Amino acid sequence: MEKFPECLKCGKGVLIPLSDYGRDGSEIRYKAWVCSNYECGFSIRIDNGELSFGRILKFSDK
């Protein structure tokens, strides 16, 4: 079983990796990491090579 890193912001959740697909259909592994503790809301995300922290991530209907 794989172990995920502990969230250093809240200390209660773990950081879960999320993947996505690029414009050309290629896989982008670990595009974002989000805390499993919903109340914490910590996230790290890569967009066009830039990191953003703490942005609220939304669910998509796609």
N, C-alpha and C positions, 0 to 999 in steps of 0.2 A: 504494500500500500504506500502511495506517495504521501509525503509530509509537506505541507505548505508552511511558509514562514508566518510567524506571529505578527499581528498588526502592532506596530510600535506606537501608534497613536492612542489606541484604547486598551490594548493588552488583553482584550477578551476574545476577539475574533482572529481569524487567519486570513492571509491574503490569497485570493483565488484568481488564477490567471484566466483571461478571456481572449479568444482569438477572433479574427475577422477575415474578410476577403477584400483584396484591393480592387481598384477599378478594372484591372485586366483579368480578374478572377483568381489571381494567385493568393495563396494563404498567407496571412500575416499572423504568425504565432505570437501569443502573449502581447497583444496590442494594448491591453489594459490589465491592471491588477486591482481588485476591489476587496474591501474588508467584508467578511461574512457576517459581521455584526451590523445589522441594518441601522441601528441607532447611531453608529459611528460615522458611516458615510465616506470614509477615506477611500480615495482612488488615485491611481497613477495611470496616465494614458499617454500614448504616443500618437500624435497627429502630424503628418507631413514632416517627420523627423524632430518635432518639438515635443517636450514633455509638459504635461499639465497635471497639477496636483489638486485633489479635493473637489474637482468638478463633479456635479451631480450627474450620474449616468442614468439614461432613460432606456426603457425597454422599447424595442421596435416591433411592429406588427409583421415585418417582412419574413 
